[in-house]
Amino acid sequence: MKTLNCIAVDDEPLALDLVCAFIEQTPFLKLVGRYGSGVEALRGLHEQEGNVDVAFLDIQMQELNGLELARVLGAKAPRIVFTTAFPQYALESYKVDALDYLVKPFNYEEFLRAATRALNYVQLAQASQEASVAAPVAAPPEEDHIFLKVEYQLVRVALDDILYVEGLKDYVKVHLRSTPKALLSLMSLKAMEDRLPARRFLRIHRSFIVALDKIEAVRRLTVQIGSLTIPVGDQYKEAFSQFLSRWS
């Protein structure tokens, strides 16, 4: 089992002691730093760049709070589990790509559940990276799936299962053939468009990407997928016309 290097950050000594104790009693976690402020944690993370897998991070702190620290670190941030007494920050924590959100006071069972989620996430990401590195020199076959972050976990989604993707402000809603329940993931529709193979998916509207093989009918500037009729937006007409020339 992989061991995750962890830090704990909290400006309340008792809360910091508790998180550190929980880390130390968890077999797959290793405490590599404890900090009493966001500024100290920022300095420590720079010193240990690349060596920290997970940060258990308080939100409400002086000078630099947990959300601000996550934004400052950006792509260099380790996986984050927020620990806070303020549940109203849950949505904000999701926007900075936090893995989980523990509301104080929490017990070891709740902590362990979050830690296990972090372990699964890191192992899955590592396995995916190793698989791509180990690919042969010859052009590898096209991926048949993508991973989406849904409710603090990575979900494997088969490309063949996707009917269409709907953009909802900061989220995408992925509609599937296998289930009426769509998947909601915090990302832009443009980011989702970049992840999907252009050979199989086409953006036809500022709010919709469709699976080309799921289109059942085309009527003027609309496409039919199941019972849904989706219009083709003006800026996407040229790409749609090119698709039609191949489809007809």
C-alpha positions in Angstrom: 0.0 0.0 0.0 1.3 3.5 -0.9 2.2 5.8 2.0 1.0 9.4 1.7 3.1 12.2 3.0 0.9 14.6 4.9 1.0 18.0 6.5 -1.5 19.4 9.0 -2.3 23.1 9.2 -4.4 24.8 11.9 -4.0 27.9 14.0 -5.7 26.2 17.0 -3.1 24.1 18.9 -5.7 21.5 20.2 -7.2 21.1 16.7 -3.7 20.8 15.2 -2.7 18.2 17.8 -5.8 16.1 17.1 -5.3 16.0 13.3 -1.6 15.1 13.8 -2.6 12.3 16.2 -5.1 11.0 13.6 -2.4 11.1 10.9 0.1 9.2 13.0 -2.3 6.4 13.9 -3.3 5.9 10.3 -0.9 3.2 8.7 -0.9 4.7 5.2 -0.3 8.3 6.3 3.1 9.9 7.2 3.2 13.2 9.0 6.0 15.3 7.3 5.0 18.8 8.6 2.7 20.6 11.1 2.1 24.3 10.8 0.2 26.8 12.9 -0.6 29.3 10.1 -1.1 29.4 6.4 2.0 31.5 6.0 4.1 28.8 7.7 2.5 26.1 5.6 3.2 28.0 2.4 6.9 28.3 3.4 7.0 24.6 4.4 5.4 23.5 1.1 7.9 25.4 -0.9 10.7 23.7 1.0 9.1 20.3 0.5 7.9 20.9 -3.1 6.8 17.6 -4.6 7.2 15.7 -1.3 3.7 16.3 0.1 0.7 14.2 -1.1 -2.1 15.5 1.1 -2.7 18.6 3.2 -5.2 18.6 6.1 -5.9 22.3 6.0 -8.0 24.6 8.3 -9.9 27.3 6.5 -10.4 30.1 9.1 -6.9 31.3 9.9 -5.2 34.7 10.3 -3.1 36.3 7.6 -3.6 33.6 5.0 -6.6 31.3 5.3 -6.9 27.8 3.9 -8.8 28.8 0.7 -6.4 31.6 0.0 -3.4 29.2 0.5 -5.0 26.7 -2.0 -5.4 29.4 -4.6 -1.9 30.7 -4.1 -0.4 27.2 -4.6 -2.6 26.5 -7.6 -1.4 23.5 -9.6 1.5 23.0 -7.1 -0.9 22.3 -4.3 -1.0 18.8 -2.8 -4.4 17.1 -2.5 -6.4 19.1 0.1 -8.8 17.9 2.8 -10.3 21.0 4.5 -10.9 20.8 8.3 -13.2 23.6 9.5 -15.9 24.6 11.9 -17.7 26.4 9.1 -19.8 24.2 6.7 -20.8 27.3 4.6 -17.3 27.1 2.9 -18.1 23.7 1.3 -18.8 25.1 -2.2 -15.7 27.3 -2.1 -13.6 24.3 -1.2 -14.9 22.4 -4.2 -13.9 25.3 -6.5 -10.2 24.9 -5.4 -10.4 21.2 -6.1 -10.4 19.9 -2.5 -10.7 16.2 -2.1 -12.9 16.3 1.0 -14.3 18.6 3.7 -14.4 17.7 7.4 -16.6 19.8 9.7 -15.3 20.1 13.2 -15.7 18.4 15.6 -15.0 15.2 13.6 -14.0 11.8 14.9 -11.4 9.4 13.7 -13.9 7.4 11.6 -14.8 10.5 9.6 -11.1 11.4 9.3 -10.2 7.9 8.1 -12.9 8.0 5.5 -11.5 11.2 4.1 -7.9 9.8 4.3 -9.0 6.6 2.4 -10.6 8.7 -0.3 -7.3 10.6 -0.6 -5.4 7.4 -0.9 -7.7 6.0 -3.5 -7.5 9.2 -5.5 -3.7 9.3 -5.4 -3.3 5.6 -6.3 -5.8 6.0 -9.2 -4.0 9.1 -10.5 -0.6 7.4 -10.2 -1.8 4.2 -12.0 -3.2 6.3 -14.8 0.1 8.2 -15.2 2.2 5.1 -15.1 -0.1 3.5 -17.8 0.5 6.5 -20.1 4.2 6.5 -19.5 4.4 2.7 -20.2 2.6 3.0 -23.5 4.6 1.6 -26.5 6.4 3.8 -28.9 3.8 3.0 -31.6 0.7 5.2 -31.4 -1.4 3.9 -28.6 -5.1 3.1 -29.1 -7.4 5.9 -28.3 -8.6 5.9 -24.7 -12.1 4.5 -24.2 -12.8 6.3 -21.0 -12.2 9.5 -19.1 -12.0 10.2 -15.3 -14.3 12.8 -13.9 -14.2 14.3 -10.4 -17.7 13.8 -9.0 -18.5 14.4 -5.3 -14.9 14.3 -4.1 -14.0 11.1 -6.0 -12.7 10.1 -9.4 -15.3 8.3 -11.5 -14.4 6.3 -14.6 -16.8 7.1 -17.4 -16.8 5.1 -20.6 -16.9 7.3 -23.7 -19.4 4.9 -25.3 -21.8 5.7 -22.5 -21.8 9.5 -23.0 -24.8 10.8 -24.8 -24.1 14.5 -24.5 -22.5 17.0 -22.1 -24.3 20.1 -20.9 -22.6 23.2 -19.6 -24.0 24.8 -16.4 -21.9 27.8 -15.5 -18.9 26.4 -13.5 -20.1 22.8 -13.9 -20.7 20.2 -16.6 -23.5 17.7 -16.6 -22.7 14.5 -18.3 -25.7 12.6 -19.6 -25.2 8.9 -19.9 -26.9 6.1 -21.8 -26.7 3.6 -19.0 -28.5 5.6 -16.3 -31.0 8.5 -16.1 -28.9 10.1 -13.4 -26.4 12.6 -15.0 -22.9 13.2 -13.5 -22.1 16.7 -12.2 -18.5 17.7 -12.3 -16.9 21.1 -11.4 -15.2 22.1 -14.7 -15.8 24.3 -17.7 -17.4 23.0 -20.9 -14.2 24.1 -22.7 -12.1 22.0 -20.4 -14.4 19.0 -21.0 -14.3 19.6 -24.8 -10.5 19.5 -24.6 -10.6 16.1 -22.9 -13.0 14.4 -25.3 -11.7 13.0 -28.6 -12.7 15.3 -31.5 -13.3 12.3 -33.7 -16.2 11.2 -31.5 -17.5 14.4 -29.9 -18.5 17.8 -31.3 -19.4 21.0 -29.6 -22.5 22.4 -31.4 -23.7 25.0 -29.0 -22.1 27.1 -26.2 -23.9 24.8 -23.7 -23.7 21.4 -25.4 -21.2 18.8 -26.6 -22.7 15.8 -28.3 -21.5 12.3 -29.0 -21.5 12.0 -32.8 -22.5 8.3 -32.8 -25.5 9.0 -30.6 -27.1 11.5 -33.0 -30.4 9.9 -34.2 -31.5 12.6 -36.6 -30.5 16.0 -38.0 -33.2 18.6 -38.9 -32.0 21.9 -40.3 -29.8 23.3 -37.6 -30.8 20.9 -34.8 -29.7 17.4 -33.8 -31.9 14.8 -32.1 -30.5 12.6 -29.3 -33.3 10.5 -27.7 -36.1 12.8 -26.8 -33.8 15.9 -26.7 -33.5 18.4 -29.6 -30.3 20.5 -29.4 -29.9 23.6 -31.6 -26.6 24.3 -33.4 -25.2 27.7 -32.3 -24.1 30.2 -34.9 -20.4 30.0 -34.0 -20.4 26.2 -34.4 -22.2 26.0 -37.8 -19.1 25.6 -39.9 -17.8 22.7 -37.8 -21.2 21.2 -37.9 -21.4 21.5 -41.6 -18.1 19.6 -42.0 -19.5 16.9 -39.8 -22.6 16.7 -41.9 -20.6 16.3 -45.1 -19.0 13.1 -43.6 -22.2 11.9 -42.0 -24.5 12.0 -45.0 
